[in-house]
Amino acid sequence: MIDLNTWNLTIPVGEPATTISTPLLANGYQDDYFKNINGTLFFWAPVNGSTTKNAKYPRSELRETYADGKLRNWKYTAADNYLKATLKVTQVPSTGKVVIGQIHNVEGDDPPIKLSYQYKSDTKTGSIVAIYRPAPGLDTQSITVLKGVPLGQSFNYTIRLTPSGTLAIYVKTPSTTTVKWTAKLDKAWAAQTMYFKAGNYVQDNVGDNTEAGSVTFTSLTVQHL
């Protein structure tokens, strides 16, 4: 069972996009963009949906909170920070790209890490790609962590950020051993305040509502140890 007492939800409706509060979400909220069926979470986001302020793309995505709905933000130096998920991507937009997990920053729109599923129609498989920003304000680097993940294939990921600033991504499918990628964050990130996000953030905004991203999570946990 996924604990929704630690998240709020953004859906691609309204201008800017609507946020569903933590208490409402935990009390059984569902709509066309988010469903919770027996603890399995379904996220759907059409490319023509509305966006959050300063964003280019629509999303159906969770954001870390406390149970009372207050936003949960943290400095990575204060704990060992984990976002762990089991999920499958079942639909992608024409770009093939959907962000499925993030560490975002309160101070700007330049987060240190986005974890993306990127599908190629010629191979009919997707790659799990870490889109990593070594320091605030720098351009991102894209690192392929794992290839060969078909649409509908369940896989696990963990995003870990240690108190010393080591960023690690772990990815595993039922047919592979765990693949690990690590990098060291620049110390400038220590001054910034961070939070986890997870769900379905489509990287496309061209088309109608038949073009969309769809993602299903069967487990999702956050730890600050």
C-alpha positions in Angstrom: 0.0 0.0 0.0 1.4 3.4 -1.0 1.1 6.0 1.8 -0.4 9.1 0.3 -0.1 11.0 3.6 3.3 12.3 2.5 2.4 13.8 -0.9 0.2 16.3 -2.7 -0.8 15.9 -6.3 -0.6 18.3 -9.3 -3.0 17.5 -12.2 -3.0 19.2 -15.6 -6.2 21.2 -15.2 -6.8 24.9 -14.5 -4.4 27.9 -15.0 -2.0 27.3 -13.5 -2.3 23.5 -13.0 -4.3 22.4 -9.9 -2.8 21.0 -6.7 -4.8 18.5 -4.7 -3.9 18.8 -1.0 -2.4 15.9 1.0 -5.5 15.4 3.2 -7.8 15.3 0.2 -5.5 12.9 -1.7 -5.1 10.6 1.3 -8.9 10.6 1.8 -9.4 8.8 -1.5 -9.3 11.5 -4.2 -9.5 10.3 -7.8 -10.1 11.9 -11.2 -9.3 11.3 -14.9 -5.6 12.1 -14.3 -5.0 10.1 -11.1 -6.5 6.9 -9.7 -5.7 4.9 -6.6 -7.1 1.3 -7.0 -6.2 -1.1 -4.2 -2.9 0.8 -3.5 -1.8 1.0 -7.2 -1.5 4.5 -8.5 -2.3 5.4 -12.1 -1.0 8.8 -13.5 -2.2 10.1 -16.8 -1.2 13.4 -18.4 -2.2 14.5 -21.9 0.3 16.7 -23.8 -2.4 19.5 -24.1 -3.0 19.7 -20.4 -2.2 22.8 -18.4 1.1 23.4 -16.7 2.4 24.7 -13.4 3.9 28.2 -13.3 7.1 28.5 -15.3 6.8 24.9 -16.7 6.6 24.0 -20.4 5.0 20.6 -20.0 1.9 19.1 -18.2 2.1 16.6 -15.4 0.2 14.3 -13.1 2.8 14.2 -10.3 3.2 13.9 -6.6 5.2 16.4 -4.5 6.6 15.5 -1.0 4.7 16.9 2.0 3.9 16.3 5.6 0.6 14.7 6.6 -1.0 18.1 7.4 -0.3 19.2 3.8 2.6 21.4 4.7 5.4 21.2 2.0 8.3 19.0 3.1 11.6 20.6 2.1 15.0 19.5 3.3 18.8 20.1 3.0 20.6 17.1 1.8 23.3 17.4 4.5 20.7 16.7 7.2 19.9 13.1 6.3 20.4 10.1 4.0 17.6 10.7 1.5 15.8 8.0 -0.5 13.0 7.9 -3.1 12.1 4.3 -4.0 9.6 3.1 -6.5 8.2 0.2 -8.5 6.4 1.2 -11.7 5.7 0.7 -15.3 5.3 3.2 -18.2 2.4 2.2 -20.4 2.1 5.1 -22.8 4.5 7.9 -24.0 3.9 11.0 -26.1 5.5 11.4 -29.5 8.8 12.6 -27.9 8.9 9.3 -26.1 9.9 11.0 -22.8 8.3 11.0 -19.4 10.0 12.1 -16.1 9.1 9.5 -13.4 11.1 10.9 -10.4 12.9 14.0 -9.3 14.8 15.8 -6.7 13.7 19.4 -7.2 14.9 22.6 -5.6 12.8 25.3 -3.9 15.1 28.1 -5.1 14.7 27.6 -8.8 13.7 25.7 -11.9 17.0 23.9 -12.3 16.7 20.7 -10.2 19.7 18.5 -9.6 18.2 15.3 -10.9 15.3 14.2 -13.1 14.9 10.5 -13.8 13.3 9.9 -17.2 11.9 7.0 -19.2 12.8 7.6 -22.9 11.2 5.3 -25.5 12.5 4.7 -29.0 9.9 3.5 -31.6 12.6 1.8 -33.7 13.8 -0.5 -30.9 10.4 -0.6 -29.2 12.1 -0.2 -25.8 12.9 2.6 -23.5 16.0 3.7 -21.5 16.1 5.0 -17.9 18.0 8.2 -18.2 19.4 10.4 -15.4 19.2 14.1 -16.3 21.8 15.5 -13.9 22.9 19.1 -13.1 26.3 19.1 -11.4 25.9 22.5 -9.9 23.1 25.1 -9.7 22.8 27.1 -13.0 24.9 24.6 -15.0 23.5 22.8 -18.1 22.3 19.3 -17.5 24.1 16.1 -18.5 22.1 13.0 -19.6 23.4 9.6 -18.5 21.7 6.4 -19.6 21.5 4.1 -16.6 19.7 1.2 -18.2 18.5 0.3 -21.7 16.0 -2.2 -23.1 12.9 -1.6 -20.9 9.7 -2.1 -23.0 6.5 -0.2 -22.4 4.5 -2.1 -19.8 7.6 -3.6 -18.2 7.7 -3.2 -14.4 11.0 -1.9 -13.0 12.4 -0.5 -9.7 14.3 2.7 -9.2 15.9 4.3 -6.2 17.1 7.9 -6.1 19.5 8.5 -3.2 21.3 11.6 -2.0 23.7 11.2 0.9 24.6 13.8 3.5 28.0 14.1 1.8 26.4 15.0 -1.5 26.7 11.7 -3.4 23.9 11.2 -5.8 23.1 7.6 -6.7 20.5 6.1 -9.1 19.7 2.3 -8.8 17.5 0.6 -11.5 16.4 -3.0 -11.8 14.0 -5.0 -13.9 12.9 -8.6 -13.1 15.4 -9.8 -15.8 18.5 -7.7 -14.8 20.7 -7.2 -11.8 20.7 -3.8 -10.2 22.5 -1.1 -12.2 24.0 1.8 -10.3 25.1 5.2 -11.3 26.7 7.8 -9.0 27.9 11.4 -9.1 29.1 13.9 -6.6 27.0 17.1 -6.3 28.9 20.4 -6.2 28.9 21.8 -2.7 26.8 24.8 -3.9 23.8 22.5 -3.8 24.1 22.3 0.0 22.7 25.8 0.4 19.6 24.9 -1.5 16.4 23.3 -0.2 15.1 20.2 -1.9 12.1 17.9 -2.2 11.1 14.7 -3.9 8.6 14.4 -6.8 7.3 11.2 -8.5 4.7 10.4 -11.1 4.2 11.3 -14.7 5.7 14.5 -16.1 5.4 14.3 -19.9 8.1 16.0 -21.8 5.9 17.1 -24.7 3.3 19.8 -25.2 2.2 19.3 -28.9 -0.9 17.3 -29.8 -4.4 16.6 -28.6 -5.5 14.6 -25.6 -5.1 11.3 -27.3 -1.4 11.9 -27.0 -0.3 11.4 -23.4 1.9 9.7 -20.9 0.6 7.0 -18.6 2.5 5.6 -15.6 1.5 3.0 -13.0 3.2 2.8 -9.6 2.8 -0.3 -7.4 5.1 0.9 -4.6 6.5 4.3 -3.6 8.3 5.3 -0.5 10.4 8.2 0.8 13.0 8.0 3.6 15.1 10.5 5.3 17.4 8.5 7.6 
